[in-house]
Amino acid sequence: MLDVNLCGVKMRNPTMLAAGVLGITASSLNRVYHHGAGAVVTKSFSLEPNMGYKNPTIVEVPYGLINAMGLSNPGVESFKEELYKIEDRIPVVASIYGSSPSEFVKVALEVQGLVDMIELNISCPHAMEGYGATIGQDPQLTFKVVEAVKEACKVPVAAKLTPNVTDIKEIALKAEEAGCDAITLINSLGPAMKIDLKTGKPILSNKFGGLSGPAIKPIAIRCVYEVYETVDVPLIGVGGITDYKDVVEFLYAGASAIQIGSAIFYHGLGIFKKVCDDLKAFMKREGFKSINKMVGLAHG
Ligand SMILES: Cc1cc2nc3c(=O)[nH]c(=O)nc-3n(C[C@H](O)[C@H](O)[C@H](O)COP(=O)(O)O)c2cc1C
């Protein structure tokens, strides 16, 4: 009843671990799957190791979190060791980033044999200049990165977009035109900031970070809704999901699958099973036989 087929990847339910949350080791990715997720997305990684920003890198605000990890990761060579250790039956999405189309391609080619799908992080709001949202805010750059990875890769490719643009439809169209198989919406919103009243200074070492959690859900829903009316590829919804009602809203807006990130900090990994159980009960109550039947119901 809950199973979905996302670009040929069979998932037992539509929930996925969002990139960057617990996705750095095979053991944590295996654990997330054992707690009920339908698929797992790794933390974003790059060709070379990246130390990221100094602590503090994350701060809580009402209805959300602001994080500026700075895309810290051990680099693709080391990350591959973890990918080898992920259990075979688990659908795995590798989140990758780079500073140029050729860098994205190099990372994608290193890992494509070890994963089911690749998610291009062209949307991080606190990445170093030349990375992250600086790519996803530019339609031409978005096109070039997606096109290059699609030409080189055999596995399905999802482009993860930033809401920090004037018109997300324009970027989504470019990603689709370049051949992406799916679009993930949205990365964290920002840059955002919190100031410590005791010190009078910004809390995060990077000063600015990306806002996630329930505060951004209405914006994520709007992005999914708008992009659903613009492209034909399947959408993966993410941003502020904490319970099955949020999932239903994302499905109605047009998402075929969803990801959960910040809510894990508050509710633990049990959230995956809880969301799936409650979603199944909702579908029975409302007479839905499959997830597909719910996708895009808010339109028309
Ligand atoms: C601590 C933290 C680290 C994150 N790291 C990444 C990352 O490495 N790559 C990425 O594409 N998104 C990253 N994100 C963004 C999430 O994948 C997600 O798009 C965003 O947080 C909205 O979903 P949520 O409200 O469920 O957290 C991160 C979010 C958080 C909170």
The ligand as an ORCA input file, in Angstrom:
! r2SCAN-3c Opt
* xyz 0 1
  C      22.191     19.555     10.205
  C      21.753     19.602      8.763
  C      22.664     19.246      7.766
  C      22.271     19.260      6.421
  N      23.169     18.882      5.464
  C      22.770     18.809      4.159
  C      23.644     18.285      3.169
  O      24.764     17.831      3.442
  N      23.187     18.273      1.879
  C      21.937     18.707      1.514
  O      21.592     18.647      0.329
  N      21.078     19.173      2.452
  C      21.456     19.225      3.757
  N      20.584     19.669      4.708
  C      19.230     20.095      4.293
  C      18.218     18.949      4.455
  O      18.543     17.837      3.655
  C      16.790     19.424      4.106
  O      16.738     19.806      2.745
  C      16.348     20.611      4.954
  O      16.864     20.525      6.269
  C      14.819     20.716      5.027
  O      14.260     19.545      5.585
  P      13.881     19.391      7.164
  O      13.077     20.607      7.529
  O      13.124     18.108      7.251
  O      15.184     19.355      7.897
  C      20.947     19.662      6.064
  C      20.042     20.014      7.081
  C      20.419     19.991      8.402
  C      19.411     20.361      9.463
*
